[in-house]
Amino acid sequence: MPNATRHFADLVLEHTTDAILFTDPDDTVVWVNEGFVRMYGYRLGDFAGKRPEDLLNAPDTDPAVTAQVLRALRERRPLQVELLNMRKSGNPVWVEKKLIPLFDATGRHIHNMSISRDITERKAMEANALEMTEAEAHRQHERRLLSQISEWLYSAKSLDELLMVVKKSMQTLLPEAEGQLYIYSNLRDTLELATRWGDGQAHDHIGAEDCWALRRGRAYAFGTKAIEFACSHVAGEEAPYFCLPIIAHGQTIGLLHLCFSAFDRSMVSRESIQTFVQQRWQVGLLCAEQISLAVANVQLRHELQDQSMRDPLTNLWNRRWFMEASQRELNRARSTAGALSIVSFDVDHFKTFNDAHGHDAGDHVLREVAMLLDVQFTGACAPARIGGEEFVALCPGLSLADATRAAERFIESLAVLELAHGGTVLPRITASAGVAAFPEDGDKVDRLMKVADEALYRAKEQGRNRVIASNHSAPRKVA
């Protein structure tokens, strides 16, 4: 080789950043360049009695790639792979390794040349890009789930439906968290457990003072800060958790509690747990917001439904509700061969009372009658005001005889009720009633109401203050 060519070849071998290693056909290392020494820290003497993979392979080196290299050596063919190696210092290094078999002029295999290029930085960038791609894919998946959950939450017509959707949604969106949803009691002194998911312990009720989130009026995360204090309702637990207030119409009505207790602290570092929990914080806030809006939606739906189904004066169900509920209960009684009765009531001489004492006193009487009806007809029975001084009670499960006895108890209680209005004691109020029952009096709502009204008219004709059943049994007058 001309001197100039050899000179430049020596310069390349000395200054190249690639690590070059030569082995003989028996895989014994015979030469390494300075680039190899700089990259790995090993010199030629370090390989005495050792194969290259004995020193260069790391514990995490892919066995399949190592097998590829050894197979290529045996078959004397070129190969290019990406491989995790280890420096003499113990630090890992990713390399792009080219394996080239060398032959002499006669075709005899004389050496193998391995050229390794450090691609650690590139692999780190690839891993970071992959992590970002996976994170974005996960966020898009979460957005799709949130969109689906939102649709289901807003479709819930009742609180029971809403709680069912919340439970399933939270299990799907945050499977690593166990949780509970608490709702304030009517007295607003405690929060009662509405639903729960996961294996964690849960209290049936908690006090507002037991939770830092409710006391401070904002969402609270435990397990991610240097200075923090556990809520009393989770005292003794070290797992990170979120307490997220549920707010509807500007008022706090409940609490969403999410706990991440599945982490094995002996296997997962505190930093990893904090990173994971912080990533879930925004998802938890979005869930609380969606649940808050859904609860507000259900409450508004109930308010509107009550307005359309409730009598504004007495707060009893109105005619519209009664007709729908009667048909529904009649269908159920028909399919189960069960009993169903309807009782029609009418306040006696109410027009005369109004003329004598005024409409305010009349309204007061109607409200008192409604309250007594609501007290007397409990359980499955439901009273309603269907107009003026006319009331009706829907009694699923009661036979004609049972409904008649219930009506008689009401008539008796009303007759002895003492009423006063505006400082004046009002005259005694009485009412008349008629009772009809399925199946003996018909199998349609209109027919049952007609039979009950006819019995009511007979009660009035026979002196009022009494109950008559559709079978024309002897009326019972209340003294």
C-alpha positions in Angstrom: 0.0 0.0 0.0 1.4 3.4 -0.9 2.6 5.4 2.1 0.0 8.2 1.7 -2.8 5.7 1.5 -1.6 3.8 4.6 -1.2 7.2 6.4 -4.8 8.2 5.8 -6.0 4.7 6.6 -4.2 4.9 10.0 -5.8 8.3 10.6 -9.3 7.0 9.9 -8.8 4.0 12.2 -7.4 6.3 15.0 -10.0 9.1 14.8 -13.2 7.4 13.7 -15.9 7.4 16.4 -17.0 4.0 15.3 -15.8 1.0 17.4 -14.0 -1.6 15.2 -13.2 -5.1 16.3 -11.6 -8.0 14.5 -11.9 -11.6 15.4 -10.5 -14.8 13.9 -12.7 -17.6 12.6 -12.8 -19.0 16.2 -14.3 -15.7 17.4 -11.1 -14.8 19.3 -10.6 -11.0 19.4 -7.3 -10.1 17.6 -7.6 -6.3 17.2 -9.6 -3.2 18.3 -9.2 0.4 17.3 -9.0 3.5 19.5 -12.7 4.3 18.7 -13.6 0.9 20.3 -11.6 1.8 23.4 -13.2 5.2 23.6 -16.7 3.8 23.2 -16.5 0.7 25.4 -13.5 1.3 27.6 -12.1 -2.2 26.8 -8.7 -2.7 25.3 -7.4 -5.8 23.5 -6.0 -7.4 26.6 -9.4 -7.4 28.3 -10.6 -10.0 25.8 -8.0 -12.6 26.7 -9.8 -15.9 26.9 -13.2 -14.2 26.3 -15.6 -13.8 23.4 -16.9 -10.3 22.5 -20.3 -11.1 23.8 -18.9 -12.1 27.2 -17.9 -8.5 27.9 -20.2 -6.4 25.7 -23.6 -8.0 26.3 -25.8 -6.2 28.9 -28.2 -8.0 31.2 -31.0 -6.5 29.1 -29.5 -7.4 25.7 -32.1 -9.1 23.5 -31.2 -12.8 23.4 -32.8 -13.1 20.0 -30.5 -10.5 18.5 -27.4 -12.2 20.1 -28.5 -15.4 18.5 -28.7 -13.6 15.1 -25.1 -12.4 15.5 -23.8 -15.9 16.4 -25.7 -17.5 13.6 -24.3 -15.0 11.1 -20.8 -15.7 12.4 -21.3 -19.5 11.9 -22.7 -19.0 8.4 -20.0 -16.4 7.5 -22.5 -13.8 6.1 -22.8 -10.1 6.7 -25.4 -8.8 9.2 -26.6 -5.4 10.5 -28.5 -5.2 13.8 -29.3 -2.8 16.6 -28.1 -4.1 19.9 -27.9 -3.0 23.5 -24.3 -3.4 24.8 -22.6 -2.4 28.0 -19.5 -0.3 28.6 -16.7 -1.3 30.9 -18.0 1.3 33.3 -21.3 -0.6 33.5 -23.3 2.0 31.6 -25.5 0.8 28.7 -24.9 1.8 25.1 -27.1 1.2 22.1 -25.1 0.4 18.9 -25.8 -0.2 15.3 -23.6 -3.2 14.7 -22.4 -4.3 11.2 -20.8 -7.7 11.0 -18.6 -8.4 7.9 -16.8 -11.7 7.2 -13.4 -11.2 5.5 -11.8 -13.7 3.0 -8.4 -13.9 1.4 -7.6 -14.0 -2.3 -8.2 -17.8 -2.3 -11.7 -17.4 -0.7 -10.6 -18.7 2.7 -12.4 -17.1 5.7 -9.7 -15.3 7.7 -11.4 -12.7 10.0 -14.7 -11.2 11.0 -14.9 -7.4 11.3 -17.5 -5.8 13.6 -18.2 -2.0 13.3 -20.4 -0.5 16.1 -21.9 3.0 15.9 -23.3 4.6 19.1 -27.0 5.3 18.5 -27.9 5.8 22.2 -29.1 9.3 21.6 -31.2 8.3 18.6 -32.8 5.4 20.6 -33.6 7.8 23.4 -35.3 10.2 20.9 -37.2 7.3 19.4 -38.3 6.1 22.8 -39.4 9.6 23.7 -41.3 10.0 20.4 -42.9 6.6 21.0 -43.9 7.6 24.5 -45.3 10.9 23.2 -47.2 9.0 20.5 -48.6 6.5 23.0 -49.5 9.3 25.4 -51.4 11.2 22.7 -53.1 7.9 21.6 -54.1 7.4 25.3 -55.4 11.0 25.5 -57.4 10.5 22.4 -58.8 7.3 23.8 -59.7 9.1 27.0 -61.4 11.9 25.0 -63.5 9.4 23.1 -64.4 7.6 26.4 -65.3 11.0 28.0 -67.5 11.9 25.0 -69.3 8.5 25.3 -69.6 8.9 29.0 -71.0 12.4 28.7 -73.6 11.2 26.3 -74.7 8.4 28.6 -74.7 10.7 31.7 -76.9 13.3 30.0 -79.3 10.5 28.8 -80.0 9.4 32.4 -83.6 10.2 33.4 -83.3 9.3 37.1 -80.7 9.4 39.8 -80.6 5.5 39.9 -79.8 5.5 36.1 -77.2 8.2 36.6 -75.5 6.2 39.4 -75.4 3.1 37.3 -73.7 5.1 34.4 -71.3 6.8 36.9 -70.2 3.4 38.3 -69.6 1.8 34.9 -68.0 4.9 33.4 -65.5 5.3 36.2 -64.5 1.6 36.1 -63.9 1.9 32.4 -62.1 5.3 32.3 -60.0 4.9 35.5 -59.7 1.1 36.1 -56.7 1.6 38.4 -58.8 3.7 40.9 -61.5 2.6 43.3 -64.0 5.1 44.3 -67.2 6.3 45.9 -69.8 8.9 45.1 -71.4 10.6 48.1 -74.6 12.8 48.0 -75.7 15.2 50.7 -78.6 14.1 52.8 -81.8 16.2 52.8 -80.7 17.8 56.1 -77.3 18.5 54.6 -75.6 17.4 57.8 -73.9 14.3 56.3 -73.1 12.9 52.9 -74.5 9.4 52.2 -72.9 6.8 50.0 -74.8 6.7 46.7 -72.6 4.2 44.8 -69.1 2.7 44.9 -66.8 0.6 42.7 -63.5 -1.3 43.3 -62.4 -3.2 46.4 -61.6 -0.3 48.7 -63.4 0.3 52.0 -66.2 2.8 52.0 -68.2 4.5 54.8 -72.0 4.6 54.5 -71.9 8.3 55.3 -69.3 11.0 56.1 -69.4 14.5 57.5 -68.6 17.6 55.5 -66.0 18.5 58.1 -64.2 15.1 57.5 -63.1 16.2 54.0 -60.5 18.8 53.2 -62.0 19.4 49.7 -65.5 20.2 51.2 -64.0 22.3 54.0 -61.8 24.3 51.5 -64.4 24.4 48.8 -62.2 23.0 46.0 -60.8 19.8 44.7 -58.1 18.2 46.8 -55.3 15.7 45.8 -53.4 13.7 48.4 -50.1 12.0 47.8 -48.5 14.4 45.4 -47.2 17.3 47.5 -44.5 17.8 50.2 -47.0 19.2 52.7 -50.4 17.6 52.8 -52.9 16.1 55.3 -55.2 13.1 54.9 -58.9 13.6 55.2 -60.6 12.1 58.3 -62.8 9.8 56.2 -59.7 8.1 54.8 -57.4 8.5 57.8 -54.9 5.7 58.1 -54.5 5.1 54.4 -51.3 6.1 52.7 -52.5 5.6 49.1 -52.9 8.7 46.9 -56.4 9.9 46.4 -58.6 12.7 45.0 -61.6 14.3 46.7 -63.6 16.2 44.0 -66.7 18.2 45.0 -69.8 17.6 42.9 -71.5 21.0 42.2 -74.9 21.5 40.7 -76.6 24.9 40.2 -73.8 26.6 42.1 -74.3 24.4 45.2 -72.1 21.6 46.4 -74.3 18.5 46.5 -71.8 15.7 46.8 -68.3 14.3 46.6 -66.4 12.1 44.2 -63.7 10.2 46.0 -61.0 8.3 43.9 -58.3 6.3 45.5 -55.2 4.7 43.9 -54.3 2.0 46.3 -53.3 -0.7 43.8 -49.6 0.5 43.7 -47.0 -1.8 45.3 -44.8 0.8 47.0 -42.0 -1.7 47.3 -41.9 -2.1 43.5 -42.9 1.4 42.3 -40.9 4.5 43.2 -42.7 7.5 44.8 -41.7 9.6 41.8 -43.4 7.2 39.4 -46.5 7.1 41.5 -46.7 10.9 41.7 -46.2 11.2 38.0 -49.0 8.7 37.3 -51.4 10.3 39.8 -50.7 13.8 38.4 -51.6 12.5 35.0 -54.9 11.3 36.3 -55.7 14.5 38.1 -57.1 16.3 35.0 -59.1 13.2 34.1 -60.6 13.2 37.6 -61.5 16.8 37.4 -63.2 16.3 34.0 -65.1 13.3 35.4 -66.3 15.4 38.4 -67.4 18.2 36.1 -69.3 15.8 33.8 -71.0 14.1 36.8 -71.9 17.6 38.3 -73.5 18.6 35.0 -75.4 15.3 34.8 -76.7 15.6 38.3 -77.8 19.1 37.6 -79.5 17.8 34.5 -81.3 15.1 36.4 -82.4 17.5 39.1 -83.7 20.0 36.5 -85.5 17.1 34.8 -87.1 16.1 38.1 -88.1 19.7 38.8 -89.8 20.1 35.4 -91.4 16.7 35.7 -92.7 17.6 39.2 -94.1 20.9 37.8 -95.9 19.0 35.1 -97.1 16.1 37.3 -97.7 17.9 40.6 -100.7 19.9 41.7 -99.3 23.3 42.7 -101.8 23.9 45.6 -101.6 20.6 47.4 -98.3 19.1 46.0 -100.2 15.9 45.3 -99.9 14.2 41.9 -102.2 15.8 39.3 -104.6 14.2 36.8 -102.0 13.8 34.1 -99.8 11.7 36.4 -102.7 9.7 37.7 -103.9 8.7 34.2 -100.4 7.6 33.2 -99.7 5.8 36.5 -103.1 4.1 36.5 -102.6 2.7 33.0 -99.1 1.5 34.0 -100.3 -0.2 37.2 -103.3 -1.7 35.4 -101.0 -3.3 32.8 -98.9 -4.7 35.6 -102.0 -6.1 37.5 -103.3 -7.6 34.3 -99.9 -9.3 33.5 -99.5 -10.6 37.1 -103.2 -11.3 37.9 -102.8 -8.9 40.7 -105.3 -6.6 42.4 -105.9 -2.9 41.8 -108.4 -0.5 43.2 -109.3 3.2 42.6 -111.0 5.4 45.2 -112.7 8.7 44.3 -113.1 11.3 47.0 -115.1 14.6 47.0 -115.2 17.1 49.8 -118.8 17.6 50.9 -120.5 20.9 50.3 -117.3 22.6 49.3 -118.9 25.3 47.1 -121.0 26.4 50.0 -118.0 26.4 52.3 -116.1 28.6 49.8 -118.9 31.0 49.5 -119.2 31.3 53.3 -115.6 31.4 54.3 -113.7 32.6 51.2 -111.3 31.0 48.8 -108.3 31.3 51.1 -110.0 29.2 53.7 -111.1 26.8 50.9 -107.5 26.5 49.7 -106.4 25.8 53.3 -109.0 23.0 53.6 -107.9 21.5 50.3 -104.3 21.5 51.5 -105.3 19.8 54.8 -107.3 17.2 53.0 -104.3 16.5 50.7 -101.9 16.1 53.7 -104.3 13.7 55.4 -104.7 11.7 52.2 -100.9 11.5 51.8 -100.6 10.2 55.4 -103.4 7.7 55.1 -102.6 6.2 51.7 -99.0 5.1 52.1 -96.8 2.4 50.6 -97.7 1.6 47.0 -100.9 3.7 47.2 -100.7 7.2 45.8 -103.3 10.0 46.2 -103.8 12.7 43.5 -105.9 15.9 43.1 -107.7 15.7 39.7 -109.6 19.0 40.0 -111.4 21.4 42.4 -112.3 19.5 45.5 -112.0 16.1 43.7 -109.3 13.7 44.8 -108.5 10.1 43.9 -106.2 7.4 45.3 -104.5 4.7 43.2 -104.2 1.5 45.2 -102.1 -1.2 43.4 -102.2 -4.5 45.3 -105.4 -3.6 47.3 -108.6 -5.6 46.7 -112.0 -3.9 46.7 -112.5 -4.7 50.4 -109.0 -3.5 51.4 -109.4 -0.2 49.5 -112.8 0.3 51.0 -111.4 -0.1 54.5 -108.6 2.4 53.7 -111.1 4.9 52.4 -113.3 4.5 55.5 -110.3 5.2 57.8 -109.6 8.4 55.9 -113.3 9.5 56.0 -113.2 8.9 59.8 -110.0 10.8 60.3 -111.2 13.7 58.2 -114.5 14.0 60.1 -112.7 14.6 63.4 -110.1 16.9 62.0 -110.2 20.4 63.7 -109.2 23.2 61.3 -108.7 26.9 61.8 -107.8 29.7 59.4 -107.1 33.3 60.1 -107.8 32.9 63.8 -111.2 31.4 63.1 -112.2 27.8 63.8 -113.7 26.3 60.7 -116.7 24.0 60.5 -116.1 20.3 60.5 -115.1 19.0 57.0 -116.4 15.7 55.6 -116.0 13.8 52.4 -117.6 11.1 50.4 -115.9 8.3 48.5 -116.6 5.6 45.9 -114.4 2.5 45.3 -113.9 0.4 42.2 -111.5 -2.5 41.6 -109.9 -4.5 38.8 -110.9 -7.0 37.5 -114.4 -7.2 38.8 -115.4 -3.6 37.7 -113.5 -3.5 34.4 -110.1 -3.8 32.8 -109.7 -0.2 31.6 -108.8 2.9 33.5 -111.8 4.9 32.1 -114.2 2.2 33.1 -112.8 1.9 36.6 -112.9 5.7 37.2 -116.5 5.7 35.9 -117.5 3.0 38.3 -115.8 4.7 41.2 -117.5 8.0 40.4 -120.9 6.3 40.2 -120.3 4.9 43.7 -119.2 8.3 44.9 -122.4 9.9 43.6 -124.5 7.2 45.4 -122.6 8.1 48.6 -123.6 11.7 48.2 -127.2 10.9 47.4 -127.4 8.8 50.5 -126.3 11.6 52.8 -122.5 12.1 52.2 -119.7 11.5 54.8 -119.6 7.8 53.8 -117.9 5.2 51.5 -119.7 3.1 48.9 -118.0 0.3 47.0 -118.9 -0.7 43.5 -120.6 -4.0 44.7 -123.4 -1.9 46.2 -122.5 -3.1 49.7 -124.2 -1.2 52.5 -122.6 2.2 52.9 -121.0 3.1 56.2 -121.8 6.5 57.5 -119.4 8.2 59.8 -121.1 9.8 62.8 
